[in-house]
Amino acid sequence: MTFPIQGSCQCGQVTYKLLSEPLMVVACHCKECQKLSTSAFSITALVNADTVEFNGEMKEWIRVAESGNLNGAKFCPTCGNRIYHFNPAEPDKIKLKPSNLSDTGIIHPVAHVWVSEKQDWYVIPEGVAVYDKQP
């Protein structure tokens, strides 16, 4: 994989460059991620915040997670496309939504989380870590 990889929202108002490989890629099956993705799960690439360069205005939304931590989201104000999630208490890491990348070849989840809320019809591939909730 050659870096940087370009990324953008659906309308192109928000663009970014991912400068290096993610720390890990995870599939989350929680009900909130199902709502976000309108699918069985959401994909997240955990990256160091300094490995992404963003351009364009983003709006922010924050909710309290089941753990009590804050879970923030940055998204395009025009098309609403989520760009990344973050925990304000951990500013060095962000949870990038890698389906926005021009090359999605990095999307190889090494773990599936919140499988306690997984859709029954989805079968998790063998060889990945599986967690009932957040590890």
VEXBA-106033 format. One line per field, with one value per residue (C-alpha): z, y, x. Coordinates in pm, 1 decimal. Layout:
N
zz <- Z ...
yy <- Y ...
xx <- X ...
REM end
This chain:
135
zz <- 0.0 -97.2 129.6 142.0 54.5 -33.7 130.8 108.2 206.2 -49.1 -179.7 -173.9 58.1 319.2 196.4 375.0 336.8 543.1 569.2 711.5 790.5 1063.4 1403.1 1358.5 1172.1 1364.6 1276.0 1536.4 1556.8 1822.3 1753.7 1726.3 1450.3 1276.4 1274.1 1151.3 867.4 789.7 771.5 1000.8 1132.2 1091.9 1002.1 1197.6 1141.3 1458.0 1361.3 1527.3 1487.4 1340.1 1049.7 888.5 720.0 687.4 460.7 473.6 742.2 961.1 1217.8 1548.7 1747.0 2084.2 2273.6 2594.4 2527.6 2745.6 2912.0 3020.2 2780.7 2534.7 2173.1 1931.7 1558.3 1285.9 969.3 656.3 718.1 357.3 287.8 649.5 575.1 890.0 856.3 1197.7 1562.5 1864.0 2240.6 2370.3 2653.8 2395.9 2147.9 2002.1 1843.8 1606.5 1469.0 1095.3 879.9 609.1 358.5 266.2 129.6 -244.0 -189.0 60.9 49.1 413.3 528.7 685.1 1031.0 1289.7 1548.0 1570.2 1873.9 2027.3 1876.3 2154.1 1930.0 1597.4 1331.6 1335.2 958.0 953.3 996.5 1138.5 945.1 1116.7 1243.9 1392.0 1755.5 1877.6 2175.4 2320.6 2398.5 2386.4 2485.0
yy <- 0.0 340.1 638.8 900.7 782.5 1049.1 1054.4 1267.0 1295.6 1217.3 1573.8 1645.3 1948.2 1768.1 1604.4 1445.8 1252.0 946.1 958.1 612.4 274.8 254.9 111.6 -129.9 -169.5 -282.1 -373.1 -253.8 -424.0 -200.4 -61.5 293.5 186.2 1.2 327.4 518.4 279.8 170.4 -175.9 -462.3 -287.9 9.9 -0.4 210.1 259.9 366.3 612.1 857.6 1204.6 1343.0 1094.7 1259.8 1602.1 1740.2 2016.5 2166.1 2262.5 1987.2 1991.6 1807.2 1595.4 1428.7 1158.4 966.5 604.4 312.5 324.1 682.8 810.9 1084.0 972.5 1262.6 1262.8 1496.2 1511.6 1717.2 1984.4 1959.2 1586.6 1463.4 1200.0 1094.3 1143.9 1030.0 970.7 1074.8 1064.8 1417.3 1255.9 1089.8 1366.8 1175.5 907.7 928.5 665.7 730.2 602.0 435.2 371.0 738.8 660.1 647.8 315.3 98.6 -179.8 -112.0 -230.9 -564.8 -578.2 -752.6 -746.7 -741.2 -561.5 -542.8 -878.1 -905.1 -672.1 -831.9 -906.0 -1281.2 -1317.3 -1188.1 -1448.8 -1319.0 -1445.0 -1685.5 -1565.0 -1230.0 -1128.0 -1117.8 -919.4 -915.3 -544.2 -291.4 -452.8
xx <- 0.0 134.4 75.6 -61.8 -411.1 -668.7 -1010.0 -1323.7 -1686.6 -1957.8 -1988.2 -1612.9 -1630.2 -1416.5 -1096.0 -805.3 -481.9 -397.6 -18.1 54.1 -94.7 -363.6 -278.3 -570.9 -898.7 -1206.8 -1565.5 -1816.3 -2156.6 -2317.3 -2664.8 -2525.7 -2284.6 -2566.3 -2762.4 -2457.9 -2375.8 -2733.5 -2579.1 -2478.5 -2165.7 -1936.2 -1567.2 -1317.5 -944.7 -767.2 -491.6 -258.6 -411.2 -89.4 -103.0 -406.7 -428.2 -783.3 -916.2 -1265.0 -1511.8 -1654.5 -1932.9 -1910.3 -2152.5 -2079.4 -2266.7 -2198.3 -2102.1 -2213.7 -1868.8 -1931.9 -1664.9 -1748.2 -1769.4 -1737.5 -1800.1 -1673.7 -1880.9 -1939.9 -2206.3 -2326.9 -2365.5 -2355.1 -2090.7 -1900.2 -1525.4 -1402.2 -1487.8 -1283.5 -1265.5 -1183.1 -983.5 -751.7 -662.1 -365.6 -589.4 -884.2 -1120.1 -1119.7 -1406.0 -1190.8 -1469.4 -1419.0 -1069.9 -1001.4 -818.5 -1002.6 -742.4 -650.7 -992.9 -902.6 -1063.2 -846.3 -1126.7 -1505.2 -1647.3 -1993.7 -2086.3 -2347.1 -2552.6 -2452.5 -2713.5 -2785.9 -2744.1 -2384.9 -2109.0 -1781.0 -1478.9 -1241.6 -906.9 -1011.1 -1049.2 -1410.1 -1542.3 -1896.4 -1858.9 -1574.4 -1241.5
REM end
